[in-house]
């Protein structure tokens, strides 16, 4: 791919993922007003977040199939169109049942964006720079969360207008993809080979291929790693403001400051770990990320001094950058033919199963306190780090770790 094209894809993907993260995060800021207007219980309000994550889990199959069979660009356009339309539609949502349904369907689009963007970067950047390139794009996630906080401060408590504005604002990056994003050359080359083949890989990609031959083991283990990572992440992050306010006595303004600084630490961690991944390998970087988080977040749950909490938050968040590392690593576990399907399956199935983590954490907090929940989250992160040792190292050309597959030499 031409040099200018890879930089355009990098910067364009950063902007797209920032809007994707904004659409995901804005619900948490709108939830208090939604709960009040619709007369919801806390459990019913939490189900809105769960529905979003379940939709993301479903995106692993839907978007992966579309991207690997019909092209990365089309899959990205469809994913963005879905969440733009359905997020904006919440402006006129009539009742709770429709709200849950729309949020679930929007989650399919929101989850699909990660899969396609990660694949785009893997297929457009050389292996020696791929870790930091993908991490840079996915570093937009904490910035999207910070942007959601700022936008919510302007429009709340009018949550309907908030969803309309944030939904329609994503039309800008959508139009950028429609008019300026090229199709992945790696996918075009692989597609041409597939269509011209007389036998072998001439058919459409299916999820079943992830569980055949050498891919079965890595799909199962990588999915379990993602489950551990996201159960720990969503279990802790969903309730972090409540932990700071109820168990550590921070007022709402202090909670906002603490969470902003925490997100800044995560942003810097994404950038730093992208560089680390290119130096020590993607697998080792993920192990370091999950282990560091697993050791530090229980300490954060035990600390009572507010000054220590202030600097320790961004420290543990600095290590909680596994999602950015998954972008390059999972894509390199699979060849071009099934790359989006494979990476998206592992990542988004992990997020889908983790949809129930906030509910579980709420139950733990009610019985033993949020501190106990954070300690348990740390143990889950450590389990994910341990499972990584059973997966292969990557970092060479995308097809180099697939020696057991007789593929043409059409590297990303």
N, C-alpha and C positions, 0 to 999 in steps of 0.2 A: 504494500500500500504506500502511496506517496507520503513523504514526510509531512507535508502540510495537512493532508487528510487525517493522519493519526492525531495531530495536535487539535484539529477541529473536533474530532470525535471525543477526545479527552475533555476539552473545555465544555463542549455541548453536553456531554454525559454528566458532567458535574452539575450544570444548571438543571438538567432534567431530574437528577436524583434529589437535588435540593427541594424541588417542587413536590416530588414524590414523598419525601420525608415530611414536608409541611402538611400534606393532605393526611398522612397517618397521625401526626402529632396533634393536629388541631382538635381532634375529638376530646382528648383529655382535658383541654382548657374549656371546652364548651360543655362538658358533662355536668357540672353543677347546675347550670342554667337549664339544660335539657331535663335533668331529673326533676327540677322544681316545676317547670312548665307542664310536663307530661305526667307528673305525680308518680314517679318511679321509685321503687325501692333501690337501695345500693346494689343489690344483686342484679336487678333488672338493668340498671345503668351499666354495670360491669359487663353484661352480656353484649352490649353494643361493641365493646372492645374485643370481646371474644369472637363475635361474628366477623369482624374485620380480619382477625388473624386466621380464622378458619377459611375465609375466602382466599387469603394468601397461600394457604396450604393447597387449595384446589388449583391455584395458578400454576403449580409445579407441573401438572399434567397438561393443562390446556395450553399455556403459553409455550412450554417446551416443545410440544408437538407442532405448534404453529411456526415457531422460529426455526426448527430443524427441517421442516418439510416445505414451508412457504417463504422463508427468509427472515433474517433478523429485523430488517426495517419494517416489514408489514406487522410483525409481532409487536414491535415497540409502538407503532401507530395505534394498533388495536387496543393495547393495554392502556395507553394514555387517554385515548378517546373514552374508554369505559369509565375510568375514574374521574375524568373531567365532567362527563355528563351526569354521573350518578352522585358525585359530591355536590354539584350545583343543584341537582334535583331535591336535595334536602331542604332547600329554601321553602318548598311547598309540601313537604312530607305531612300527610294527614294524621298519622297515628304511629304508635310504637311498633306495631307489627311490620308496617311498611318500612319504618326506619331500620329495623334489624335486617330486613331483606335487602334494602339498598346498600347498607354497609357491607353485608356479606359479598354482594356482587361487585361493589367497588373494590373490595379487598382482592378480588381476582386480578383486576387491573393493576392495583398498587404492588402486589407481589410479583407480577410478571415483569415489571420494569427492572428490578434488580437482576433477574436472570438474563435478560437481553443485554443490558448495559455491560455486565461482567463479561459476557461472551464477546461483545464488540471489542472491548479493550484487550482481552486475551488474543483475539485474532488480528489486532492491528498494531500491537506493540511487541518488540522483540523480548525474548525471555529474560535477558539481563535487566530490563527496565519494567517488566510487567508487574511485579509486586507493588512497586511504588506508584505506578500508573493507576492500577485498580484501586489501591488504597486512597489515592488522591480523590478519585471520583466518589467513592463511598464515604469519604470524610465529609461530604455534603450533608450526611444524615444528621449529625448534631447541630449543624448550622440551620438545617430545616426546622429542627425542634426549637431553636432559639428564635427563628423568624416567626414560627407559630405563636410563641409567647408574645412577641411584639404586636403582631396583627390582632391577636385576641384582646390585647390591652386596648386597642382602638375600637373594636366593634362589640365586645361583650358589654351587657348581657344579651344583645341581639344575636343569638347563635345562628338563626336562620340566615341573616345577612352575612355572617362570618363564613358559613359554608358556601354561599353563593359567590362571594368575592374570591375566596381561596380556590374554589373550583374553576371559575372562569379565568383566573390569572394563569392557570396552567395551559391555557390555549396558546400562550406565547411560545413555550418550548415545544408544544405539539406542532405548531406551524413550522418551527425550525426543522423538525425531523421530516415533515412532509416535503418541504421544498429544498432542503440542503443536505440531509444525511444520505450518504451513499450506502449501497448494500455491501456487506462484508465480502471481500474478494475471496477469502478462504471458503466461505459457504458457496459462493458462485462456482468456484473451481470444483469443490466436492460434489455439488449438485450436477455439474456437467459430466463428471465421471460416472455418477450414479445412473444418470439417464442414458448414458451410452453403453452401460454394462449390459452384457447379455444375461449374466447370472450374478449371484452373490448379493451385493448391496444395492440392487436396483429398485427396491420397494421403499415405501414410506417408513420413516422412523416411528417406532412405538416404544412405550415405556417398558414393555416386556424385555427389550434388548438390554436394559440396565441390569437385568437379573439372569443374564446368560453368560457363559464362559467366565473369563477373568473379571468381568465387571460386577458379578453378583456380590462377591465379598466386599469390594470397596464401596459399593452402593449402600449395603447394609451398615457397614461400620461408619461411613461418612454421615449417613443419616442419623445414626445414634449420637455421633459427636454433635451434630447440629441440634438435636433434641436436647442434649445436656446443656449446651451453650445457651440456647434460647429459653429453656425453662429457668435457668439461673438468671438470665438477663431480665425477662419480663416479670418473673416473680419478684425480683428486687426493685427494678426501676418503676414499676407501676405504683408501688406503695412507698417509694422513697420519700416523697413530700409528706405523707402521713406519718412516717417514722420520725422525720425531723420535727414535725409540729407536736405530735402527741407524746413521744417518748423522750425527746430532747428539748422540748420547750421553746422552739423557735416560733416567732410570729410570722404571719404570711409574707411580710416584706423580706425577712431574713431567709425564709425558705426559697423565695425567688432568687435572691442573691446566691445562695449556696448552690442551687440547681444550675444557674447560669455559669458559675465558675466550674462546676462539675462537667458541664457540656464542653467548656473550653478545654479542659484537660483531655476529654475524649477526642476532640478534634485534633489536638497536637499529637495524641497517641496514634491516631490513624496515619498521620503523615510520617511519624517516626518509625512505626512498625512496617510501613510499606518499604522504607529504606532497609530496615533490618531483614525483611523477608528476602530481598534481593541479595543480601550479604550472606545470611546463614541458611537460607532455604525457606520455602513457604511452610513446610511441615513444622520445622523447628520454631519458627516465629509464632505459629498458632499454639504450639505447646507452651511457649513462654507466655503468650497472652492469657491463655486459660488458667495456667498455673499461678501467674501473678495475681489475676483477679480472684482466684479461689482462695489464695492466702490472705489477701488484703481486705476483701469485703466482710469476712467475719470480724476482723479487727474493727472495721468501721461500725459494725453492729454492737461492739462492746464499749467503744469510746463514749464517754459522757461529757468531756470538756468541749465546749463549742468552738474554741480556737483550733483545737486539734482536728475537729470535724471539718472545719473550713478548708484546711490544707490537705487533709487526708482524702477528701472526696475526689478532687481532681487527680490525686495520685492513683487511686484504684481505678478510676475511669480511664486513666492513661493506658492501663493494661487491657481494658475491656473493648478491644478493637478487633475482635475475632471476625466480625461480619465483613470488615474490609479485606481481611486476609483470605476469607473463604472465597471471595470473588475471583482471585487469581488461582488459588489452589484447587478448588472444585472443578473449575474449567479445564485445568490441566490433567485431571484424572481421566478425562474422556476425550476421544478423538473428535474431529470437526463434525462428523456425521451426527453424533448424539450429544454434543457438548451442552447445548442449552437445556435439553431434556434432562441430562444427568445432573448438572450443577443445580438447576432449578428444582429438581426433585429433592435432592438432599437438603438444600437450604430451606425451601418453603414447606416441605413436610415437617421439618424441625420447627418452623414457626407455627405451623398449624397445630401440632401437638402441644406446643407451648401456650396455645390459646387458653388452656385451662390452668396455667401456672398462677395467674393473678387470683383466681378463685381459691386455689389451694393455699396460696400465701395468706389470703384473707382469713381462712379458717385457722391456720397456724398462729397468726397474729392474735386472733380472738382468744385462743387457748393459752398460748405461751408468750406472746408479744412479738413485735416486729424484729427485735434483735435475734430471737431464735430463728426466725425465717431467713434472716441474712446469713446466719451461720450455716443453715441448711443449703442456701444458694451457693455458698462457697464450696461445700462438699460436692455439689452437682457440677460446678465448673471444673474441679479437680478430676472428677470422673471422666469428663470430656477430654481433658488433657491426657489422661492415661490411655484412653482409647485411640488417640492419635498415633501412638507408637505402632499400632497394627495396620497403619496405612502407608503407602509408598511415598518416598520423597519425589518431588517434582522440581521443575525449574528449567529443564532442557526444552527443546522444541516440543510443542504440544503433543505430537505423535510419538515422541521418543520413548515414552514409558509404555507404549502399547505394542511392544515387540511381538507379543503373542498374536497380534492382529495383522493380517497381510493387507496393509493399506497402501495406496499409491502415495508417492512422496509429494503431497500438496500441503505443506506446512502452513500454519496460520501466519 
